[in-house]
Amino acid sequence: MKKLFLVGAVALFASVNAQIAQGTTFISGSVGYQGQKNNNNDVTTDSFSVIPTVGYFVAPNVAIGVGVGYTSVSEKGKEFNGLSTVDYKDTNSAFVVEPLVRKYWNVSDNFLLFGQLSVPMAFGNQKSEINGQEVGKDKFSAFGVVVKPGIDYIIAPNWTIEATVGEFGYRSAKFKDSKSVDNYNFGLDLGSVTFGVKYLFK
């Protein structure tokens, strides 16, 4: 029994301390979606993002990388303009650049946890529509400092499925000729989930 316990402990230790080797490169593509509907005022919000990422392990289980992609956030509902009720839709679409650093921890041979620190930057425009007709357009820029927890599951040699769940940190957005809007999130926001597939090679 003692031998069995010792062998099990050694196997667990080896598994937990397994490492992704320095010099490994990874390519991943993540797709994120978040939807929300407020039934009190019939306002619907949809968020969508596609951000391919390339990274390099500068040390065992420590990687740096950059994501480049696209995001879109739209809000639609009804409002009273003083004469009648109209349908409105506001859409923010942006080009995104996101440098990042990741630290991985092995839980088992196929399952890993990671923490990601990133600096997302976005450059885009907001379009406003009323009853399907465009009534305004404005440029904006945004940046932030964000921490996300994530999970990684190995499905085949060199291939994994990864996901981030929630985030906390700081984001700021500024429209042309307007003051910035700052958002501090020090509690873990579990409303944001992204999924992706990752390929590793040397």
Residue pairs with C-beta under 8 A, 6 or more apart in sequence:
15 106
15 108
15 109
16 105
16 106
16 107
17 106
18 106
18 109
19 60
19 61
19 106
20 57
20 60
20 61
20 63
20 104
20 200
21 57
21 60
21 202
22 57
22 58
22 59
22 60
23 56
23 57
23 202
24 56
24 57
24 63
24 200
24 201
24 202
25 54
25 55
25 56
25 57
25 200
25 201
25 202
26 53
26 54
26 55
26 56
26 57
26 63
26 65
26 198
26 199
26 200
26 201
27 52
27 53
27 54
27 55
27 198
27 199
28 52
28 53
28 55
28 162
28 196
28 197
28 198
28 199
29 50
29 51
29 52
29 53
29 196
29 197
30 49
30 50
30 51
30 52
30 53
30 67
30 162
30 164
30 194
30 195
30 196
31 49
31 50
31 194
31 195
31 196
32 47
32 48
32 49
32 51
32 192
32 193
32 194
32 195
33 46
33 47
33 48
33 49
34 45
34 46
34 47
34 191
34 192
34 193
35 44
35 45
35 46
35 47
36 44
36 45
36 46
36 191
37 43
37 44
37 45
38 44
41 77
41 78
42 77
42 78
43 75
43 76
43 77
44 75
44 76
44 77
45 73
45 74
45 75
46 73
46 74
47 71
47 72
47 73
47 192
48 71
48 72
48 73
49 69
49 70
49 71
49 72
49 96
49 194
50 69
50 70
50 71
51 67
51 68
51 69
51 70
51 71
51 96
51 98
52 67
52 68
52 69
53 65
53 66
53 67
53 68
53 98
53 100
53 196
54 65
54 66
55 63
55 64
55 65
55 66
55 100
55 102
56 63
56 64
56 65
57 63
58 64
61 103
61 104
61 105
61 106
62 101
62 102
62 103
62 104
63 101
63 102
63 104
64 99
64 100
64 101
64 102
65 99
65 100
65 102
66 97
66 98
66 99
66 100
67 96
67 97
67 98
67 100
67 118
68 96
68 97
68 98
69 95
69 96
69 98
70 93
70 94
70 95
70 96
71 92
71 93
71 94
71 96
71 122
71 124
72 91
72 92
72 93
72 94
73 91
73 92
73 93
74 89
74 90
74 91
74 92
75 89
75 90
75 91
76 87
76 88
76 89
76 90
77 87
77 88
78 85
78 86
78 87
78 88
79 85
79 86
79 88
80 86
81 130
86 130
86 131
87 130
87 131
87 132
88 128
88 129
88 130
89 128
89 129
90 126
90 127
90 128
90 129
91 126
91 127
91 129
92 124
92 125
92 126
92 140
93 124
93 125
93 127
94 122
94 123
94 124
94 125
94 140
94 142
95 122
95 123
95 124
96 120
96 121
96 122
97 120
97 121
97 122
98 118
98 119
98 120
98 121
99 118
99 119
100 116
100 117
100 118
100 119
101 116
101 117
101 118
102 114
102 115
102 116
102 117
102 150
103 114
103 115
104 112
104 113
104 114
104 152
105 112
105 113
105 114
106 112
107 113
109 154
110 153
110 154
110 155
111 151
111 152
111 153
111 154
112 151
112 152
112 153
112 154
112 160
113 149
113 150
113 151
113 152
114 149
114 150
114 151
114 152
114 162
115 147
115 148
115 149
115 150
116 147
116 148
116 149
116 150
116 164
117 145
117 146
117 147
118 145
118 146
118 148
119 143
119 144
119 145
119 146
120 142
120 143
120 144
120 146
120 171
121 141
121 142
121 143
122 140
122 141
122 142
122 143
122 173
123 140
123 141
123 142
124 139
124 140
124 141
125 137
125 138
125 139
125 140
126 137
126 138
126 139
126 140
126 175
127 134
127 136
127 137
128 134
128 135
128 136
128 137
129 135
138 175
138 176
139 175
139 176
140 173
140 174
140 175
140 176
141 173
141 174
142 171
142 172
142 173
142 174
143 171
143 172
144 169
144 170
144 171
144 172
145 169
145 170
146 167
146 168
146 169
146 170
146 171
147 167
147 168
147 169
148 164
148 165
148 166
148 167
149 164
149 165
149 166
149 188
150 162
150 163
150 164
150 165
151 162
151 163
151 165
152 160
152 161
152 162
152 198
153 160
153 161
153 162
154 160
155 161
158 199
158 200
158 201
159 197
159 198
159 199
159 200
160 197
160 198
160 200
161 195
161 196
161 197
161 198
162 195
162 196
162 197
162 198
163 193
163 194
163 195
163 196
164 192
164 193
164 194
165 190
165 192
165 193
166 188
166 189
166 190
166 191
166 192
166 193
167 185
167 188
167 189
167 192
168 185
168 186
168 187
168 188
168 189
169 185
170 182
170 183
170 184
170 185
171 182
171 183
171 185
172 180
172 181
172 182
172 183
173 180
173 181
173 183
174 180
174 181
